[in-house]
Amino acid sequence: MLDKLRQDFLEKTTQILILDNTNRVLETDNSLFYIKRDSDITDFHPFFHVISSLFEDKRNEQKFYCVQMEVKGKTCFYDIRTVVDSEKKQIVLFIEDLTDHYKTVHQIKQVRNESIINFNITQELNHELNVQRGFKNKFLANVSHEIRTPLNSILGFLSVLENTSVDREQLDLISIIKESSKNLVSIVDDLLDISKIEAGRLEIKNKRFNFKKFTESLVKTYELQAEEKRLKFVADIGANLPRFLIGDQLRLNQILINLLENALKYTHQGTVMLRVSTNSRNMRRIPVTFEIKDTGIGIPKEHLTTIFESFTQLEKRGLFGGSGLGLSIVKQLTQLMDSDLEVESVEGEGSIFKFTIYMGVSHDQKEEKEVSITRKIDRKSGGAKKKKYRILLGEDIEVNQLLMMRLFADEGSYSLDIAKNGEQVVLFLEKYQYDLVLMDLTMPVMDGYDAALRIRNHTDKKIKKIPIIALTARTTEEEREAAKESGMNAYLTKPVNSEVLFKTIDRLLHRYKNKKTQESVK
Ligand code: ADP
């Protein structure tokens, strides 16, 4: 029985042939295909030319895999085993039909190859995309720096111009130019933020802050702005909210400012409302819900999702100004805070933007004592000043030098010297006596970072400890970190606000003076 089964199986799958050493067919069972006795097998298929060489080979048995032949118009695949009988000068061929097997393997292989090719293409595309994205982000960072530098001097000199003898009309014009320049600064900031978010470099930094004060100051600002537009501003800040919370104040502020400004921008009558609430009494972490509601022009239903895409402004609404980046940033910021910005709106009736973030509740709910940095030094030249502080500015761009000179001209308590680059800053410090250094970061010959490092590693103790304030148009967190690492004590971004500049100078001078007194006491 078994023999019969084996025979049936072999008949269906294997053909046996006996040939002589001239490729002539001596015998065959024709199980798979028909070959005439005494015919030359190479006429059947050129593959069999290989046979004559087998008589010279030392191995008497060999196997050839996956030999492809056309049989009865069909492509077939065979494994062929050859056994040479040198004495008889004959060769036996066992031809096994493995067409189904090889076709399946072939298909699998093809699918595998295709998926490998697709994977490689995807990787290549991703790589290209990353390179492009990296280029775009670098480009944006550099361009925004280049734009910020001249903007800095425009805004600076406008402030100076404002304080000269100008009439009402000129003052109005100055304020328009100032407003447009500020808008440009905020667009540049938005571009930078978008590039940072896309590069995955924007981090949420949670810290303890006075939440009550934070919301109060927002309300104050927007109450005023609403009043200017003859709108009502309603603030509903939950009384059960803790005074001190843990969160990213900077980014939360950015989100709320964007939403409140939009609400005011797109509302012409009625009310803008800010509601902040929590429904939790948890002592460690609470969900805080922020709602910004307006009775403005509203958003058509079909645009409720597209408004969150970058550079989207609704048709015919361009007249409101803006870059169309605000909501995209806000949306992505809320997502970075594990939340999501939602919008409900009815055209012609108004909109509500809403999100909930989890914030930590600070253990310490006590109000810190306000360390007011009241200006110890009499700024105006008429004051009874005791000492003129000598400030050294490292700055290579002439308009920025001029602007600083102008700002310091009104200050009776300081004198200002200017060095053109970092190397000159160090040289001046070695040659003359200074109380503080203002350092631009991007300068030729030696930049601000290297100069700060040289100062901090100086052998002269007095030079080594001098307070340094970084002044830069670059606003990224990395630049700030790098400035700190190279030993600078404060970091101010251009356009420099003169009030902040002098407050920072006073604070550092005061701290430095106290340190010196303590050291001399020791
Ligand atoms: P823009 O700089 O144009 O304000 P945003 O990204 O902040 O850009 O907003 C995108 C678009 O969404 C706006 O151009 C405006 O048409 C619409 N929009 C945003 N907020 C409101 C709102 N409170 N009321 C009506 N439309 C709004």
Boltz pocket constraint, residues with backbone or C-beta under 6 A from the ligand:
constraints:
  - pocket:
      binder: B
      contacts: [[A, 258], [A, 259], [A, 262], [A, 263], [A, 266], [A, 294], [A, 296], [A, 297], [A, 298], [A, 299], [A, 307], [A, 309], [A, 312], [A, 313], [A, 314], [A, 317], [A, 321], [A, 322], [A, 323], [A, 324], [A, 325], [A, 326], [A, 327], [A, 328], [A, 351]]
      max_distance: 6.0
